[in-house]
Amino acid sequence: MLRYSSLFIVFILLLITSCGGPFNSTTSMLIVIEKGHSKDYEEYWIKAYDPNNQTKAEAFKIVVKQEMVWNLIEENKEYFTSYAKEGDNPWFLEQIEHKEVNNK
């Protein structure tokens, strides 16, 4: 009986992990260098890089799903962000906040 329940658990885990390909999620500081949208205004995106690990030349595209959020993002500003990617799909923005500046 223990053997069958172990096989069942392994089967369920394999089924769950095989759906949709690998999922990556990252949290980091990003500097936004460019904003854009598709010609039909259906897709909004930013181009940004992590100043702690990348150069401006290594900036990459992140899809912004909400137009209102995209409207509030400013170029040449630094943000604290979370973004994710599933399989071969493009990165998409999960969360974004202005970097807090302490003037102490």
C-alpha positions in Angstrom: 0.0 0.0 0.0 2.8 2.4 0.8 4.4 1.7 -2.5 1.2 2.7 -4.4 0.8 5.9 -2.5 4.4 6.9 -3.2 3.9 6.2 -6.9 0.7 8.3 -6.8 2.5 11.2 -5.1 5.3 11.1 -7.7 2.8 11.0 -10.5 0.9 14.0 -9.2 4.2 16.0 -8.7 5.3 15.1 -12.3 1.9 16.2 -13.6 2.0 19.5 -11.8 5.5 20.4 -12.8 5.0 19.5 -16.4 2.2 22.0 -16.9 3.2 25.2 -18.7 6.9 24.8 -18.6 9.3 26.3 -16.1 8.2 29.4 -14.2 10.7 32.0 -13.2 10.0 34.9 -10.9 12.5 37.7 -10.0 12.6 40.6 -7.6 15.1 43.3 -8.2 15.8 47.0 -8.6 15.3 48.1 -12.2 16.0 51.3 -14.1 13.5 51.9 -16.9 15.1 53.3 -20.0 12.3 53.0 -22.5 8.5 52.6 -22.7 6.5 51.5 -25.6 3.3 49.8 -26.9 2.0 47.9 -29.9 0.5 49.7 -32.8 -3.0 48.7 -31.8 -2.4 49.7 -28.1 -3.1 46.1 -27.0 0.3 45.4 -25.4 2.3 47.8 -23.2 6.0 47.2 -22.3 9.0 48.7 -20.7 12.7 48.2 -21.4 14.8 48.1 -18.2 17.9 46.7 -16.5 19.0 45.7 -13.0 21.8 48.3 -12.1 23.2 45.8 -9.6 23.8 43.0 -12.1 23.6 44.4 -15.6 24.6 47.3 -17.8 22.3 49.5 -19.8 23.2 47.6 -22.9 21.8 44.5 -21.4 18.3 46.0 -20.9 15.4 43.7 -21.6 11.7 44.0 -22.3 9.0 43.4 -19.7 5.3 43.4 -20.6 3.1 45.6 -18.5 -0.5 44.1 -18.4 -2.3 47.1 -16.9 -2.3 50.3 -19.0 -2.8 52.5 -15.9 0.4 51.0 -14.3 2.3 51.6 -17.6 1.1 55.2 -17.6 2.6 55.8 -14.1 6.0 54.4 -14.9 8.6 57.0 -15.8 11.7 56.6 -18.0 15.2 57.0 -16.3 13.7 56.2 -12.9 14.7 53.4 -10.6 12.0 51.0 -9.2 11.8 48.0 -6.9 10.1 45.3 -9.0 8.9 41.8 -9.3 8.6 40.2 -12.7 8.0 36.7 -14.0 8.3 34.5 -17.0 6.7 31.1 -17.9 8.4 28.9 -20.4 9.4 30.9 -23.6 6.8 33.6 -23.0 8.1 37.2 -22.4 8.8 38.6 -19.0 5.7 40.3 -17.4 5.5 42.8 -14.6 4.0 41.5 -11.3 4.7 44.5 -9.0 6.5 47.9 -9.2 7.2 50.5 -6.5 9.2 53.7 -6.5 12.6 53.4 -4.9 12.4 55.1 -1.5 15.0 57.8 -0.9 16.1 58.4 2.7 17.2 61.9 3.3 18.7 61.4 6.7 
